Amino acid sequence: MGIANITEGLIGACLMRHFWYDTRSVDARAVLAFLLFGGVIAPAVTSLLAGLFASLVVLEPPTKLMADWYLSHALGTLIFAPVFW
């Protein structure tokens, strides 16, 4: 599970750095990139890893675990990351 958490941060950071060149200013493009990469794509990719791994341990359907992971991490990123930006 820790690997999925680290991977989520790396995916979001790499995509943001690749598509948002000017890190000194925050404009509409930066906000959209953060919403898309940090709040949609990174949690979606890592929910696959975490859901499949957790389904082996917890013996629940992987789709339920993936949905729980995705929703909790996407909402957590979108709510708390701007506070620390």
VOGU-3710 file (C-alpha; in Angstrom, 3 decimals, decimal comma):
1> mgianitegl> 0,000/0,000/0,000  2,886/2,321/0,668  4,188/1,798/-2,850  0,818/2,891/-4,231  0,933/6,050/-2,091  4,429/6,922/-3,270  3,518/6,158/-6,873  0,502/8,453/-6,656  2,650/11,386/-5,622  5,246/10,648/-8,269
11> igaclmrhfw> 2,681/10,374/-11,059  1,015/13,636/-10,072  4,310/15,482/-9,664  5,820/14,208/-12,920  2,722/15,057/-14,935  2,467/18,508/-13,346  6,131/19,238/-14,018  5,842/18,027/-17,608  2,741/20,029/-18,533  3,128/23,077/-16,275
21> ydtrsvdara> 6,371/24,745/-17,273  6,271/28,023/-15,369  6,176/27,027/-11,706  6,536/30,612/-10,476  2,988/31,652/-11,336  -0,381/30,047/-10,842  -2,789/30,539/-13,713  -5,844/28,744/-15,058  -3,688/26,191/-16,873  -1,897/25,274/-13,644
31> vlafllfggv> -5,160/24,841/-11,763  -6,619/22,667/-14,511  -3,438/20,583/-14,633  -3,598/20,089/-10,859  -7,260/19,083/-10,983  -6,687/16,656/-13,832  -3,351/15,114/-12,873  -3,495/15,283/-9,100  -7,197/14,724/-8,603  -8,153/12,375/-11,436
41> iapavtslla> -5,294/10,548/-13,163  -2,877/9,815/-10,300  -5,544/8,403/-7,932  -7,082/6,371/-10,781  -3,793/4,677/-11,634  -2,880/3,903/-8,046  -6,382/2,694/-7,198  -5,761/-0,195/-9,588  -2,592/-1,190/-7,735  -3,990/-0,725/-4,252
51> glfaslvvle> -7,358/-2,318/-4,998  -5,842/-5,450/-6,476  -3,337/-5,830/-3,654  -5,891/-5,170/-0,916  -8,344/-7,653/-2,417  -5,793/-10,400/-1,787  -5,581/-9,490/1,884  -9,122/-8,403/2,774  -11,026/-10,845/0,528  -13,441/-8,214/-0,785
61> pptklmadwy> -14,211/-7,455/-4,427  -11,387/-5,437/-5,964  -13,799/-3,034/-7,664  -15,177/-1,890/-4,306  -11,692/-1,409/-2,902  -10,576/0,463/-6,023  -13,572/2,791/-5,820  -12,951/3,449/-2,114  -9,271/4,179/-2,742  -9,974/6,426/-5,720
71> lshalgtlif> -12,665/8,495/-4,011  -10,747/8,944/-0,775  -7,458/9,882/-2,432  -8,986/12,107/-5,098  -11,045/14,038/-2,556  -8,138/14,229/-0,129  -5,851/15,617/-2,801  -8,369/18,141/-4,114  -9,366/19,365/-0,656  -6,082/19,468/1,254
81> apvfw> -3,358/20,040/-1,348  -4,424/23,638/-2,140  -4,141/24,460/1,553  -0,431/23,596/1,463  0,274/24,899/-2,062
//
